[in-house]
Amino acid sequence: MMCGGWYSATAEAVVPPGEFKGCLSRAASLYLLASITVSYLASSSAPTPLYPIYQHEWGFSPTAISFVFGIYAIAVLAALLVAGRLSDHVGRRPVLIVATTVQAATMFLFAFADGLSDLVAARVIQGLATGAAIAAVGAGMLDMHKARGAVANSVAPAGGTALGGIVGGLMVHYLPAPTHLVYFVLAAIFVAQLAGLLFVPELIARRGGAMGSLRPRFSLPAAARRPFLIAVPVLIAVWALAGFYGALAPSLVRTSFGLDASLAGGVALFVLAGSGGISVLLTQQLQARTLMIYGPTVLFIGVGLAITFLSLHQSATAFFVGSVLAGSGFGAGFQGAIRSVVPLAAPHERGNVLSVIFVVSYLAMGVPAVIAGYFVARWGDLFLIAKGFGAVVMVLAALALIGTLRQTSSRPH
């Protein structure tokens, strides 16, 4: 049975933990919501180590892999544009219950897929469920605790992406039924989280306009607009890099270093995203401006190192070291963007603001990966595309750094 009632129309109000019998505490709710974000992102990256198996069994091209990866991000984008603000009106819990139910069912579509069309359909449904939920769960974490929620919004996506890559890779390499087992495990996790959601309290009151909120709108509160524009280059850079690793890392490490595509591809994604999550935890006490300086700087250096050694085919170790540095920049840059923009929004605007941030992020993750796959198929030079992609990410990192420094220098002393 669900816990009852709403705590307050304002998430900042202090409410006795026992006011509504049967509800989880704020701290427990925050951890549950963070775990849901981890699971959603893990399920999105879990197919990456499986792509070589699908490619071998079904005989499709690298372009098809990029399309399968990219169509997920585009589906997330579509759902964010339509449902990203819904939880600001009907509450976080109803949106998350429906979306998580769909996610659990989608894992079975993945498990029993027997061709490219099934895989594409599963990715589209998965993306729609993720897009509907991602702003709601992010806003819910901020409702539970503003400071810790901001950290969780930064570390959970990276942690989920890392876990999905490494767990999927290990299952593929060492356990039987690799194209089934990982999805059955994820389905069980989603069902358990769905049960937990029944006991998460609502901290915002319902308000009218739910149907109107489904009209796509890309807008921000006035106070958040300039910080958002400064954050856009780093958002695009870090998520484009995540998309590139998610779609093409298995092919790159196999071709360049002769490593097992499934395991090493999952490890590459794990290293990138895992170091991003660790970076968030280690830098959470820093100011947002400091993060927006550190993140792009380390991202620039790490991407340059990783792409250089990937192209030289000489040192897998150096490539992974570069990926660690790039991942550190990923985590710090994304956290800096979140903390520069979201705290400027009122509680009832957080779902909208986070949906805008994630629209940009998922657009950056999906579209460049599809474009890269297209050029790989057309030109056949995987490493030329990798160098070009790396150069674009480095330019974006430099633009984010310059924008932050200019904003700092323009402030009155």
LINQUIBEL-V798494 format. One record per residue. N is the residue number from 1. RES is the residue in three letters. NEAR is the number of other ideal C-beta (glycine too) atoms within 8 Angstrom. D_LAST is the distance of its C-alpha to the last C-alpha in Angstrom with 2 decimals. Layout:
N:RES:NEAR:D_LAST
N:RES:NEAR:D_LAST
This chain:
1:MET:4:56.30
2:MET:7:52.74
3:CYS:13:50.73
4:GLY:7:50.44
5:GLY:8:47.96
6:TRP:11:44.24
7:TYR:10:41.95
8:SER:10:39.60
9:ALA:5:38.14
10:THR:7:34.69
11:ALA:11:34.09
12:GLU:5:31.78
13:ALA:7:34.65
14:VAL:2:36.17
15:VAL:8:39.82
16:PRO:4:42.56
17:PRO:6:43.63
18:GLY:5:47.25
19:GLU:7:46.91
20:PHE:10:48.61
21:LYS:6:51.44
22:GLY:8:51.64
23:CYS:11:48.02
24:LEU:10:46.01
25:SER:7:43.11
26:ARG:9:39.55
27:ALA:8:39.18
28:ALA:8:42.46
29:SER:14:41.66
30:LEU:14:38.35
31:TYR:8:40.25
32:LEU:13:42.96
33:LEU:15:40.61
34:ALA:12:38.83
35:SER:10:42.29
36:ILE:14:43.15
37:THR:17:40.19
38:VAL:12:41.33
39:SER:14:44.88
40:TYR:14:44.00
41:LEU:15:42.06
42:ALA:14:44.75
43:SER:13:47.41
44:SER:14:45.57
45:SER:17:45.40
46:ALA:15:48.81
47:PRO:13:50.72
48:THR:18:48.92
49:PRO:17:51.30
50:LEU:14:54.18
51:TYR:12:53.65
52:PRO:13:55.79
53:ILE:11:58.57
54:TYR:14:58.40
55:GLN:13:58.36
56:HIS:7:61.43
57:GLU:6:63.34
58:TRP:8:62.61
59:GLY:5:62.17
60:PHE:8:59.05
61:SER:7:56.60
62:PRO:12:52.98
63:THR:10:52.14
64:ALA:11:53.65
65:ILE:16:51.57
66:SER:16:48.37
67:PHE:11:49.65
68:VAL:14:50.45
69:PHE:17:46.97
70:GLY:15:45.29
71:ILE:13:47.43
72:TYR:15:46.14
73:ALA:16:42.52
74:ILE:13:43.61
75:ALA:16:45.52
76:VAL:16:42.48
77:LEU:13:40.52
78:ALA:11:43.31
79:ALA:15:43.48
80:LEU:16:39.73
81:LEU:11:39.81
82:VAL:8:42.76
83:ALA:11:42.37
84:GLY:16:38.71
85:ARG:12:38.07
86:LEU:14:41.49
87:SER:15:40.53
88:ASP:13:38.09
89:HIS:12:41.31
90:VAL:8:44.20
91:GLY:11:42.43
92:ARG:14:41.56
93:ARG:11:44.92
94:PRO:9:47.33
95:VAL:15:45.43
96:LEU:17:45.28
97:ILE:11:48.94
98:VAL:9:50.17
99:ALA:13:47.98
100:THR:15:48.87
101:THR:9:52.54
102:VAL:11:52.36
103:GLN:16:50.62
104:ALA:11:53.40
105:ALA:8:56.05
106:THR:12:54.37
107:MET:14:54.70
108:PHE:9:58.47
109:LEU:12:58.19
110:PHE:12:56.53
111:ALA:11:59.13
112:PHE:8:62.07
113:ALA:10:60.72
114:ASP:4:63.35
115:GLY:7:61.82
116:LEU:10:58.78
117:SER:6:59.11
118:ASP:11:59.06
119:LEU:13:55.96
120:VAL:11:54.17
121:ALA:9:55.27
122:ALA:12:54.05
123:ARG:14:50.64
124:VAL:11:50.31
125:ILE:12:51.25
126:GLN:15:48.99
127:GLY:17:46.06
128:LEU:13:46.77
129:ALA:14:46.91
130:THR:16:43.69
131:GLY:17:41.86
132:ALA:14:43.15
133:ALA:15:42.07
134:ILE:15:38.82
135:ALA:16:36.51
136:ALA:15:38.64
137:VAL:14:38.54
138:GLY:15:34.80
139:ALA:14:34.18
140:GLY:16:36.79
141:MET:17:35.00
142:LEU:15:31.83
143:ASP:12:34.11
144:MET:14:35.48
145:HIS:10:32.20
146:LYS:9:28.77
147:ALA:6:27.18
148:ARG:10:30.39
149:GLY:14:31.32
150:ALA:14:28.23
151:VAL:12:29.16
152:ALA:13:32.78
153:ASN:15:31.97
154:SER:14:30.52
155:VAL:14:33.10
156:ALA:14:36.27
157:PRO:11:36.52
158:ALA:18:36.09
159:GLY:13:38.51
160:GLY:17:41.03
161:THR:17:40.96
162:ALA:17:41.47
163:LEU:12:44.31
164:GLY:16:46.07
165:GLY:20:46.09
166:ILE:13:47.34
167:VAL:12:49.75
168:GLY:16:51.20
169:GLY:17:51.63
170:LEU:11:53.34
171:MET:12:55.60
172:VAL:15:56.61
173:HIS:10:57.37
174:TYR:5:59.11
175:LEU:9:60.38
176:PRO:4:63.05
177:ALA:6:62.58
178:PRO:12:59.04
179:THR:10:58.76
180:HIS:9:59.75
181:LEU:10:58.65
182:VAL:14:54.86
183:TYR:13:55.09
184:PHE:10:57.45
185:VAL:8:55.06
186:LEU:13:52.14
187:ALA:12:54.36
188:ALA:8:55.24
189:ILE:9:51.58
190:PHE:14:50.80
191:VAL:9:53.80
192:ALA:8:52.64
193:GLN:13:49.13
194:LEU:12:50.76
195:ALA:7:52.64
196:GLY:10:49.47
197:LEU:13:47.76
198:LEU:10:50.44
199:PHE:9:48.93
200:VAL:16:45.23
201:PRO:12:44.14
202:GLU:11:42.38
203:LEU:12:39.16
204:ILE:15:38.81
205:ALA:7:41.44
206:ARG:7:43.35
207:ARG:7:42.61
208:GLY:4:44.27
209:GLY:7:43.59
210:ALA:9:44.55
211:MET:5:46.68
212:GLY:6:44.09
213:SER:10:41.53
214:LEU:8:43.84
215:ARG:5:43.10
216:PRO:5:40.77
217:ARG:7:37.29
218:PHE:6:34.16
219:SER:5:31.32
220:LEU:11:28.17
221:PRO:10:26.47
222:ALA:5:23.93
223:ALA:6:20.99
224:ALA:13:22.11
225:ARG:9:22.81
226:ARG:7:19.68
227:PRO:10:19.16
228:PHE:13:22.92
229:LEU:8:22.93
230:ILE:13:20.51
231:ALA:15:22.81
232:VAL:9:26.03
233:PRO:13:26.43
234:VAL:18:26.26
235:LEU:15:28.58
236:ILE:11:31.02
237:ALA:16:30.87
238:VAL:16:31.58
239:TRP:14:34.26
240:ALA:16:35.93
241:LEU:14:36.26
242:ALA:14:37.76
243:GLY:16:40.17
244:PHE:15:41.17
245:TYR:12:41.98
246:GLY:14:43.76
247:ALA:14:45.95
248:LEU:16:46.67
249:ALA:14:45.98
250:PRO:16:49.66
251:SER:13:50.95
252:LEU:14:48.43
253:VAL:15:49.12
254:ARG:14:52.87
255:THR:7:53.02
256:SER:12:50.73
257:PHE:9:51.74
258:GLY:4:55.01
259:LEU:9:53.75
260:ASP:7:55.11
261:ALA:11:53.28
262:SER:15:53.25
263:LEU:13:52.18
264:ALA:16:49.79
265:GLY:20:48.27
266:GLY:18:47.59
267:VAL:12:46.22
268:ALA:17:43.82
269:LEU:19:42.44
270:PHE:13:42.36
271:VAL:13:40.44
272:LEU:17:37.80
273:ALA:18:37.37
274:GLY:13:38.10
275:SER:16:35.41
276:GLY:17:33.06
277:GLY:13:34.07
278:ILE:10:33.73
279:SER:15:30.26
280:VAL:16:29.24
281:LEU:9:30.71
282:LEU:6:29.17
283:THR:13:25.60
284:GLN:8:25.60
285:GLN:3:23.38
286:LEU:9:20.52
287:GLN:5:17.63
288:ALA:9:18.41
289:ARG:11:15.70
290:THR:10:17.24
291:LEU:15:20.61
292:MET:18:19.79
293:ILE:11:19.03
294:TYR:13:21.99
295:GLY:19:24.46
296:PRO:18:24.63
297:THR:11:24.58
298:VAL:13:27.52
299:LEU:21:29.22
300:PHE:13:29.25
301:ILE:10:30.80
302:GLY:16:33.23
303:VAL:16:34.58
304:GLY:11:35.10
305:LEU:14:37.05
306:ALA:14:39.10
307:ILE:14:40.14
308:THR:9:41.00
309:PHE:13:43.40
310:LEU:12:44.74
311:SER:10:45.72
312:LEU:7:47.21
313:HIS:6:49.41
314:GLN:5:49.11
315:SER:7:47.26
316:ALA:11:46.97
317:THR:6:45.11
318:ALA:10:42.37
319:PHE:16:42.16
320:PHE:11:41.71
321:VAL:9:39.08
322:GLY:16:37.14
323:SER:15:37.69
324:VAL:12:36.28
325:LEU:15:33.05
326:ALA:17:32.91
327:GLY:17:33.58
328:SER:15:30.76
329:GLY:21:28.42
330:PHE:19:30.27
331:GLY:19:29.68
332:ALA:16:26.04
333:GLY:19:25.25
334:PHE:19:27.32
335:GLN:18:25.90
336:GLY:17:22.33
337:ALA:13:23.51
338:ILE:12:25.30
339:ARG:12:22.52
340:SER:12:19.97
341:VAL:15:22.45
342:VAL:14:25.16
343:PRO:7:23.34
344:LEU:9:22.17
345:ALA:14:25.89
346:ALA:6:28.17
347:PRO:12:31.15
348:HIS:7:33.57
349:GLU:10:31.37
350:ARG:15:30.97
351:GLY:15:34.23
352:ASN:15:33.31
353:VAL:15:29.85
354:LEU:15:31.44
355:SER:14:34.28
356:VAL:13:32.00
357:ILE:15:30.33
358:PHE:15:33.82
359:VAL:13:35.24
360:VAL:12:32.89
361:SER:12:33.54
362:TYR:15:37.31
363:LEU:11:37.52
364:ALA:14:35.77
365:MET:13:38.15
366:GLY:17:41.31
367:VAL:10:41.29
368:PRO:13:40.31
369:ALA:18:42.90
370:VAL:12:45.59
371:ILE:8:44.70
372:ALA:14:44.82
373:GLY:18:48.20
374:TYR:10:49.50
375:PHE:9:48.68
376:VAL:15:50.15
377:ALA:10:53.36
378:ARG:6:53.42
379:TRP:8:52.61
380:GLY:6:53.69
381:ASP:7:51.03
382:LEU:12:49.03
383:PHE:11:46.95
384:LEU:8:46.03
385:ILE:12:44.64
386:ALA:14:42.82
387:LYS:10:41.16
388:GLY:8:40.18
389:PHE:13:38.83
390:GLY:12:36.82
391:ALA:9:35.37
392:VAL:10:34.22
393:VAL:14:32.55
394:MET:12:30.76
395:VAL:8:29.52
396:LEU:13:28.23
397:ALA:18:26.46
398:ALA:10:24.80
399:LEU:9:23.75
400:ALA:17:22.22
401:LEU:13:20.26
402:ILE:8:19.06
403:GLY:11:18.12
404:THR:13:16.04
405:LEU:9:14.22
406:ARG:8:13.69
407:GLN:11:12.38
408:THR:8:9.82
409:SER:6:8.82
410:SER:5:8.88
411:ARG:6:6.37
412:PRO:2:3.80
413:HIS:2:0.00
